[in-house]
Amino acid sequence: MTAASPRVGNKVAVTAAVCAVFVAAMVGMAFAAVPFYRIFCQVTGLGGTTQRADAAPEAVSDRAVSVRFDANVGNGLGWSFRPITREVDVKLGEVGEALFVAENRTDKPVTATAVFNVAPLEIGAYFNKIACFCFDEQTLQPGERIEMPVTFFVDPSIVEDSTLDYIHNITLSYTFYPVDSVGSESTGGGPAS
C-alpha cells in the first residue's frame, strides 16, 4: 500500500496543477473578454460600432442617405448636450459634418467622454468617422459652452451588400458620461452604444 501512495500523490499533484492552470486561464480570459469584444465590434461594426478612418474614399456614389443626429447625457453629468445639426443628406463616400454643442451647467470643471453607435446596427461596418469629439475626453470649465464637430462618411462599398439596400436613413447617437463613471471602458460602442 505504501508503494501506491507516491503514485496517488503524483496524480493529485498533476490534477491540482491542471486545475490551477485552468482557473488562471479562465480568470485571464474574463479580464480579456471586454477588450477583445471591443476590438471585434470595432472591426466588424457589430452592435452599431462605427469605424475610424484617416480620409474619405476617392469614389463617391450617386446613392444618398440621410444621417440624423441624437445627443444624450448620462446621470450625474450636469451638462446640456444637443446636436446643432439635426440631419444631413450625404452621398455614399462624400464627407459630411455635423456640429454638437455641450455646456457645463455646474460650478466645477467636469470631464466626460462620449460613447456612440449608429442605427440600424448593420450600418456600423460602413459608417466611418474621420474626426470626432468622441475620440478624446472633453473637459468643460464651469459654465463653459463649446461646439464640437464630427466629420464622417458612409463607405460606398455598402452598395455591394444587397441586404442593406433598404437603408436610406441612419441615426448617429452619442451619450456623454462623467469619466469617473465610465472608467477605462469608454472608447465607444458602450452604453449608448
N, C-alpha and C positions, 0 to 999 in steps of 0.2 A: 504494500500500500504506500510505502514511502517512496517507491520508485515512480509512482503515478503522480505524486504531488508536484514535482517540478514541472511536469508536462502540463498539468492543470493550471499551475501558476503562470506558465508562459502563455497559455490560451487566454487567461483572464487579462494578462498584461496587454496582449495584442488586441483583444476586444476593447479594452479601455482606451488604448491609443487610437484605434479606429473611431471609436465614439467621440473622443476629444477632437480629432481632426474633422469629423463630420459636423460637430457643433460649431467649431471655429469657422468652417466654410459657410455654414448657414448664417451665422452672425455677420460674416463679411458680405454675403450676398444680400442680406437685409439692408445693410448700410449702402451698398452699391446700387440697389434697385432704383432709387429715386433719380440719381444722376443718369443711369443707363436709360431709364424710361424717358427722361427729359431729352436726352440725345436722340433717342428713337423717334420721339414726337417731332423734334426739330427737323430731322432728316426726312421723315415721311409726311409731315403735315397732319399727323393723327390728332384728332381732338381739336382741330381748328388752329393748331400751332402754325404761325406764319414762318416764312423763310427770310433769310437775311442776304442781301446782295450788295455788291460794290457799285454796280451800274446796271442800267436797263439794257435789254437786248436791242440790237440794231433794228430788228424787224418789228413792224407794227401792223397788227391785223385790222381789217375793216370792222370786225365784230367789236361791239362796245358793251360795257357793263356799267351798272350804276353802283357806286360804293357809298354806303351810308355810314355815319359815324355815331358811336354811342360812348358816353362817359359816365363813370360811377366813382364813388369814393367808399372805402371801407369804413367800418365803425371806428370811431375814436380819432379820425384823422384831423378833423377841424378845417378842412379845405372845401372850397367850392371848385368844381371841375366840370367843364362842358365843352362841346365842340363849337367853334365859331363857324366852321364849315360843316353844314349838316349833310350834304350829299355832293358827290362829284361823278360826272359821267366821263369815263375814260375808255379808249380803245385798248385792246389787249396789246401789251408791250409798251404802251405810252406811259410816261411818268405823270403821276398825279400827286397833288399836295393838298393837305388839309391842315387847318390850324385849330388848336385847342387852347383854352385859357384856364389857368389854375390860380386860385387866390388862397393865401393862408389867412384864415379868419381868427387865428388865435393870437395870444400876446407873447408867443415864444417861437424861436426857429423850429421848423418841423421838416424832417427828411422823410421822403416817401419814394416808393417805387411802383411802377405801373406793370400790371400783368395784363395780358391781352389774348384775344382769339378772334377768329373770323367765323362767320356763319354764311352759308351752310358749311359744316365742318369739312366736307370733302375738298373745299377750295384752298385749304391751308397749304397744301403742297405747291400751289401755283401763285399764292399771294406773297409777294416779296417786298420787304422794306429796305430802302437804301439808307434813310436817316430817320431816326425816331427818338423822341424823348424817353421812350421806354427802354432804351439801351443802357441808360445810366440812372442812378438815384438822383432825385431832384430835392434840393433844399430851398425852402422859401422862408424868408425872414418874416417877422410879424407884420401882417397887413400887406405883404408883397404880392403883386399880381404879375404873372408872366404869360406870354403867348408861346406856345410850343408847337412846332411843325412836325408833321410826319410826311415823308416822301416815299412813294410806293409805286409798284406796277404789278399788273396781273400777267403772268407768263403766257405768251401767245401759244405755247405748246399745249395749252389746255384744249385747243381745238382738236388735237389728236385723240382725246379721250371722249368718245361719243356719249358716254354715260353722264357727262357733265354739260351736255348741250342745253339742258333746261336752265342753267344758271345765267340769270340776267341781272340779279340783284345780290349784292354782297354787303354784309354788315361787319365793320371792324369795331370791336368793342374793347374799351380799356377800363380797368378799375385800379385806382391808386390806393395803396395800403401803407400805413406807417411802417417804416423799415423794421422797427423792433418787433412788429407782429408778423412780418413775413419771414425774417431771418435770411439765411443764405439760399433759400429756395425761390428767389424772386427774379428769375430770368425769363419769365414769360411762360405762357401756356399753363398758368396756375389757376387760382380760384375763379377768375373770371372766365378764366380760361381764356 
